[in-house]
Amino acid sequence: MDDAPADLRAAGEQLERLLDRLRATLDVRAWELVEEAIGLVTDLYGAGLGRVLELVSDDDVQRLAGDDLVASLLVLHGLHPSDLEQRVTAAIESVRPYMDSHGGDVEVLGIDEDAGVVHLRMLGSCDGCPSSSVTLQLAVKDALERIAPEIVHIEVVDESPPPPPPVFQVELTRKPVASR
């Protein structure tokens, strides 16, 4: 079961490819029918999932929301018990120990829910560090994908000062003494 999220991501990507192929090969009316059918199936499953949440305890809802697959379905259907800001905060908190171990941190500057963008600032040794992009990709990006899948872009605000200009050193010799 540990491979399930990776397999499900692959299944989602395969579904996207199949839908792209259908869209490219079907006439407009046939594609509209496909979209309508997918929408109805999605609505049906969303209503069923909503009903399940009504039937279980609040503790069970929280436990369900802690499962990556179920959480992504709850987000898809607008049923997740935590709002986007809470989930982004939880994702960042989950990577803080890793970043702290490298002498860095990250600060959430803002979230644009409509665009699916989170604005971050790298702090500590991560600020301006060339490997901070790797840290960001491996830690923050993965955490956000798991906990807040509607975030589709991470914008890192670089507020570090520009590097100082290069310093030139010119070695001077003594002025020759005029001979008399």
C-alpha positions as CSV (number, residue, x, y, z in Angstrom):
1,M,0.0,0.0,0.0
2,D,3.0,2.3,0.4
3,D,3.2,2.6,-3.4
4,A,-0.4,3.6,-3.7
5,P,0.1,7.4,-3.9
6,A,2.7,7.0,-6.6
7,D,0.5,4.6,-8.5
8,L,-2.4,6.9,-8.1
9,R,-0.5,9.8,-9.4
10,A,0.6,7.7,-12.4
11,A,-3.1,6.8,-12.9
12,G,-4.1,10.4,-12.8
13,E,-1.5,11.3,-15.3
14,Q,-2.6,8.5,-17.6
15,L,-6.2,9.7,-17.3
16,E,-5.1,13.2,-18.3
17,R,-3.3,11.8,-21.3
18,L,-6.3,9.7,-22.3
19,L,-8.6,12.7,-22.0
20,D,-6.2,14.8,-24.1
21,R,-6.3,12.2,-26.8
22,L,-10.1,12.0,-26.7
23,R,-10.3,15.8,-26.8
24,A,-8.0,15.9,-29.9
25,T,-9.9,13.1,-31.8
26,L,-13.5,13.7,-30.9
27,D,-15.8,16.3,-32.5
28,V,-16.9,19.1,-30.3
29,R,-20.3,17.6,-29.4
30,A,-18.9,14.2,-28.6
31,W,-16.2,15.9,-26.4
32,E,-19.0,17.8,-24.6
33,L,-20.8,14.5,-23.9
34,V,-17.6,13.0,-22.4
35,E,-17.1,16.1,-20.2
36,E,-20.7,15.9,-19.1
37,A,-20.4,12.2,-18.2
38,I,-17.2,12.8,-16.3
39,G,-18.8,15.7,-14.4
40,L,-21.8,13.6,-13.4
41,V,-19.6,10.7,-12.2
42,T,-17.4,13.2,-10.3
43,D,-20.6,14.8,-8.7
44,L,-22.0,11.3,-7.8
45,Y,-18.8,10.2,-6.1
46,G,-18.4,13.6,-4.4
47,A,-22.0,13.4,-3.0
48,G,-21.2,9.8,-1.8
49,L,-18.0,11.0,-0.1
50,G,-19.9,13.9,1.5
51,R,-22.5,11.5,2.8
52,V,-19.8,9.3,4.3
53,L,-18.4,12.3,6.1
54,E,-21.8,13.0,7.6
55,L,-22.0,9.5,9.0
56,V,-18.6,9.3,10.7
57,S,-17.3,11.1,13.8
58,D,-15.2,14.2,13.7
59,D,-12.2,12.1,14.8
60,D,-12.8,9.8,11.9
61,V,-13.0,12.7,9.5
62,Q,-9.7,14.0,10.7
63,R,-8.2,10.5,10.4
64,L,-9.5,10.2,6.8
65,A,-8.2,13.7,6.0
66,G,-4.7,12.5,7.1
67,D,-4.6,9.9,4.3
68,D,-3.0,11.3,1.2
69,L,-5.5,9.7,-1.3
70,V,-8.6,10.5,0.8
71,A,-7.4,14.0,1.5
72,S,-6.9,14.7,-2.2
73,L,-10.5,13.5,-2.9
74,L,-11.8,15.7,-0.1
75,V,-10.0,18.7,-1.6
76,L,-11.3,17.8,-5.1
77,H,-14.9,17.8,-3.8
78,G,-14.5,20.8,-1.5
79,L,-15.0,18.6,1.6
80,H,-11.6,18.8,3.3
81,P,-12.1,19.8,7.0
82,S,-9.0,22.2,6.9
83,D,-8.9,25.2,4.7
84,L,-6.1,25.8,2.2
85,E,-4.2,28.1,4.5
86,Q,-4.2,25.5,7.3
87,R,-3.0,22.8,5.0
88,V,-0.2,25.0,3.6
89,T,0.9,25.8,7.1
90,A,0.8,22.1,8.0
91,A,2.9,21.3,4.9
92,I,5.5,23.9,5.9
93,E,5.5,22.7,9.5
94,S,6.2,19.2,8.3
95,V,9.4,20.3,6.6
96,R,10.7,22.7,9.2
97,P,12.8,20.0,11.0
98,Y,14.6,19.1,7.8
99,M,15.2,22.8,6.9
100,D,16.3,23.5,10.5
101,S,18.9,20.7,10.3
102,H,20.4,22.6,7.3
103,G,20.3,25.9,9.2
104,G,17.4,27.3,7.2
105,D,13.7,28.0,7.4
106,V,10.9,29.1,5.1
107,E,8.2,31.7,5.6
108,V,4.8,31.8,3.9
109,L,4.3,35.3,2.6
110,G,0.9,34.7,1.1
111,I,-1.4,32.3,-0.8
112,D,-3.3,33.1,-4.0
113,E,-6.0,30.5,-3.8
114,D,-7.5,31.4,-7.2
115,A,-4.2,30.9,-9.0
116,G,-3.0,28.1,-6.8
117,V,0.2,29.9,-5.9
118,V,2.0,30.1,-2.6
119,H,4.6,32.9,-2.0
120,L,7.5,31.9,0.2
121,R,10.7,33.4,1.5
122,M,13.7,31.3,2.3
123,L,15.4,32.2,5.6
124,G,18.7,31.5,7.3
125,S,21.3,29.6,5.3
126,C,18.6,28.9,2.7
127,D,18.3,32.5,1.8
128,G,20.3,33.0,-1.4
129,C,21.9,29.6,-1.2
130,P,22.2,27.8,-4.5
131,S,21.0,24.6,-3.0
132,S,17.9,26.2,-1.5
133,S,16.1,25.4,-4.8
134,V,16.9,21.8,-4.2
135,T,15.7,22.0,-0.6
136,L,12.6,23.7,-1.9
137,Q,12.0,21.1,-4.5
138,L,12.6,18.1,-2.3
139,A,11.0,19.2,0.9
140,V,8.5,22.0,0.5
141,K,7.2,21.1,-3.0
142,D,6.7,17.4,-2.0
143,A,4.9,18.4,1.3
144,L,2.6,20.8,-0.6
145,E,1.8,18.3,-3.2
146,R,0.7,15.8,-0.5
147,I,-1.1,18.2,1.8
148,A,-2.3,21.0,-0.5
149,P,-2.6,19.6,-4.0
150,E,-4.4,22.6,-5.3
151,I,-1.1,24.6,-5.0
152,V,0.3,24.4,-8.5
153,H,3.1,26.9,-8.3
154,I,5.6,28.0,-5.6
155,E,7.0,31.5,-6.0
156,V,10.1,32.2,-3.9
157,V,10.6,35.8,-3.2
158,D,14.3,36.7,-3.0
159,E,14.7,39.6,-0.7
160,S,18.4,39.0,-0.1
161,P,20.6,42.0,-0.8
162,P,22.6,42.0,-4.0
163,P,26.2,40.8,-3.7
164,P,28.7,43.5,-3.0
165,P,30.7,44.8,-6.0
166,P,34.0,43.1,-6.5
167,V,37.0,44.6,-4.7
168,F,40.1,45.2,-6.7
169,Q,43.5,45.3,-5.1
170,V,46.4,46.9,-6.9
171,E,49.8,46.5,-5.4
172,L,51.9,49.7,-5.7
173,T,55.6,49.8,-5.5
174,R,57.6,52.6,-4.1
175,K,58.2,55.6,-6.1
176,P,61.7,55.5,-7.4
177,V,64.0,58.0,-5.8
178,A,65.6,60.4,-8.3
179,S,69.4,60.0,-8.4
180,R,71.5,63.1,-7.9
